[in-house]
Amino acid sequence: MFSMKSMVEFLKGILKLSVLGFISFSMAVPWVLDIAVMPDFELGGILDRIYVVSLSIIAGSLMVMFVIAALDFAYQKFDFTKSMRMSRQEVKDEHKDSEGDPQIKARIRKIRAERAQQRMMANVPDADVVVTNPTHYAVALEYKMDNMHAPRLVAKGVDSLAFRIREVAEENEVPIVENPPLARALYAAVELDEEIPVEHYQAVAEIIGYVMGLKGK
């Protein structure tokens, strides 16, 4: 009941009535002198005079009310525009809501990366060979002669992830072959679940042949 907006509206109402009353009174004062001479007029003249005075006061009041209404409309529009204008913090909050909280997005990316890494590590036991740098790079290749045109990269990593790939390969008796240039080249050129490009066929074929020989195939 006593908010700033209600107080402003209350003061505006008083101001409007005061201005209207003052203007109406100011317009009526010049006609007060007619009261002194009205007894000399006939009834018809008195009524005509009262009619003219009333119309003048009404017309002046209407003009004043129109000006007040125009000013009030301009103020209401300004106040509405100002209230709808967001603060800098509100803009940031809205941008955060529309784009997503950076912390939540980072957390989602981390979870997705962890799950992708888990799926990748689950493919290492099925690999036919792991090509290493030997310590910084590790690339796991799978080749099924019956249904693959070329070996497929099923896992790759550097540093700690490379160490983990080698560790899983050793636990599952997957052959590990050291070939630093090939390991680096395959890591840079081939994505997960992609077949190796033609330019690496010969080098990979030699390794696959070597592994097959170890297995007696």
Sequence and secondary structure as in RCSB ss.txt:
>XXXX:A:sequence
MFSMKSMVEFLKGILKLSVLGFISFSMAVPWVLDIAVMPDFELGGILDRIYVVSLSIIAGSLMVMFVIAALDFAY
QKFDFTKSMRMSRQEVKDEHKDSEGDPQIKARIRKIRAERAQQRMMANVPDADVVVTNPTHYAVALEYKMDNMHA
PRLVAKGVDSLAFRIREVAEENEVPIVENPPLARALYAAVELDEEIPVEHYQAVAEIIGYVMGLKGK
>XXXX:A:secstr
   HHHHHHHHHHHHHHHHHHHHHHHHHHHHHTHHHHGGGS HHHHHHHHHHHHHHHHHHHHHHHHHHHHHHHHH
HHHHHHHHHS  HHHHHHHHHHHH  HHHHHHHHHHHHHHHHHHHHHHGGG SEEEE SSSEEEEEE  TTT SS
 EEEEEEETHHHHHHHHHHHHTT  EEE HHHHHHHHHH  TT B  GGGHHHHHHHHHHHHHHHT 
